[in-house]
């Protein structure tokens, strides 16, 4: 009975650090940017994880459109040359969800131009999911719960009938505020940090069982 009660209908995935093992690359990029403009605040590169580019600009580069354009150009070049490598075991895990008839969606703060880079490297990417939500779909950024509530609403289910896969602190807070069960990926933060938000933690998807994860939530 517990398994039937615990099994989730929808799986929602953040992108960087959850689908693709790219979070360390972005942290390195933003560390370079902030070292230039906020040299006395080295923690900024990690504190912005899960935020949209618009949010970053409004918070740290407001009223500096020329600087925003410069950073955007740097970021576009960075992403154009970046390799989007799946987190280990992810493709097999998604295949498992399809076999179980679990609906799937990406819930990412990344924008559509970046996703075009993803689609270029992985032409079958969209086929892996029932929907891809991007920054343009969200009225509010993580850690606000808006994006995950939107994901649940899209499939016509309650937040408790979903499970979210996240790796960043802002993502964890977003999921928890949405009242949604959370699986933490230890790709960007330590197990000790993630333990503050969920006890269900995986290093990657190798040998991961969706049913077992649901029963632990």
N, C-alpha and C positions, 0 to 999 in steps of 0.2 A: 504493500500500500504506500509506503514512504516513497518508493521510486516513482510511482505514478503521480503522487502529489508534488514531487520535487521537479519533475521533468519540465523543461522550459520550451515554449513554442517559438521563441525568437532569440537569435544571437546577434548582438550589436558589437561591432568592432571599431575601435579607434584605428588609425592608419599607421602612423610612425611609431615604431617600438612595439606594435601589436601585430600588424599584418607584415610590414616591412621592417627590417632591422636597420633603421636609418637614424634613430634618435641620437646616437653618439655623433653622427655626422652633423646634424643640425646644431647640437650643443656646441660643437667646435666652431661652426660658422658664426653663431651668435656671440660666442665668447670673443671672437676676433672683432666683431662689430662693437660690442659694448666696451671692449678694452680701449677702443678709440675714443668713444664719447662718454663713457662712464667708468673711467679707469679705477675709481675707488669703490666700485660695487661689483666685485667678481662673481657674486651669486646670481646676477640677473640672467645669465645664460641658462641656468637650470630653472629659475622661478617662472619663466615664461612658457614652459612646456605646456602644450594643450591650448594655447591661445592663438587667435587668428592674427594675421598680419595687421589688419586694421586696428585691433586692440593694442598691439605692440606700438604701432605708430601713435595712436591717441594717447597712450600712457607715457611714452618715452621720447617721442619725436614730434609732438604736437606743434603746429604753426611753423613747421620746417619742411615745406613741400619739396624743395630742391633736394634736401637730404633724404627724404623718403624715396624720391625717385632714384637717387643714387644707390640706396640700399636695395631697392627693388630690382634694379638692374644687376647688382651683384648676386642677389638671391636667384634671379632667373638663370644667370650663367651657371651658378652653383648647381641648381636643380637639373639644368640641361645636361650637365656632365656627370650627374650622380647616378649610381647604380642602385636600383630598387630591388634588393634581395629579400626574398621572403624569410620571415622568421622560421627557424627549423621546424619542419613538420606541418606547416600551415596548410599547404595544399591538400595533404591527406586528411587533415582535420576538417577542412571545408567539405571534402567529399563525404566524410562521415556524417556531417550535418545534413547534406542532401539526401543521403540514404535514410535518415531518420525523419525526413520531411520537416526539418526545422528551418524556418525562414531566416534569412541572413541579410545584414546591411552593414555598410561602412558609415560611421559617424565621425567625420574628421573636420578639424579646423582648417585643413588645407583648402586652397581655392581651385577653381576650375582650370586655370592655366597650368598649375602644377599637375593636376590629374591628367591632363593631356600628355604630359611626359610619362606618367605611369602607364597610360593606355598604349603609348608608343612602344614601350619596353615589354609590356605584357598585354598583347591584343585580346587575350581571353579573360582579362581581369573582370570586366563587367558581367561576364557569364557566371562568375563565381558567386555573385550576390544578387539578391532580389532588388536591391536599391543601393545607390551611393549618395549619401548626404554630404554636401560640402559647405564651406564657410558661407557661401551665398544663401544657403537655406536657413541660417540661424539668425534670429533677432538678437540673441545674447550669446556671449562666448562662455566656454568653460572657465570657471567652475560652476556657472549657472546651470541648472538642470535642463534648460530649454531643449538642447539638442537630443538628449536621451528621451525626454518626454515626447518629442516629435517623432522619434523612431518608434516608440511604442504605439503612438496614435496612428502612424502610417499603416501599421499592420492590424489595427483595431483590437489591441490587447492591452491588458493592464501592465504597468511597470513590473509588477511582481511575477508576471508570466514571461519576462525576458531575462536574459543574462548579458551583462556587458563585460567586454574584455578591454582593459585599460592598463596603461603603464605609468602614467604621469600623475603627480599629486593633484593638479587641477582636474584631470580626468576622474580620479577617484572621488573627489569632492562633488563633481557633477553627477556621477552615478548615484552616490549616496543621497544627495539632495533630491534625486528623482525617485528615491525609494526602490531602487532596482538592485537585484543581486549582482555581485561583482566578483570577477576572476581577475586577479592581478598578475601581470606579466613582469617578471623580474629582469627586464631588459634595460631599464633606465634607472631604477631605484633598487636599493638593497631589500632583502626580505624583511629586515628589521623595520625599515620605513614602511613597507607595504602592509605589514602586520597591524599597523595602526588603523587601517581601513578595511582589510579583509584577511581572513585566515586561509582563504583558498588562493594559493599562489603557485604558478608554474614558471619554469625557466624558459620554456618553449612548448611546442605542441607535440613533440616526439612522444609517442605512446600515450598521449592524452585521450581519455575517454569522456565524451560529453556527458553521458549518463552518470558516470562517477563524479564529475565535477558538479553536476546539478544536485546530486545527493549530499554533497558537502556544504552546499550553500544554505 
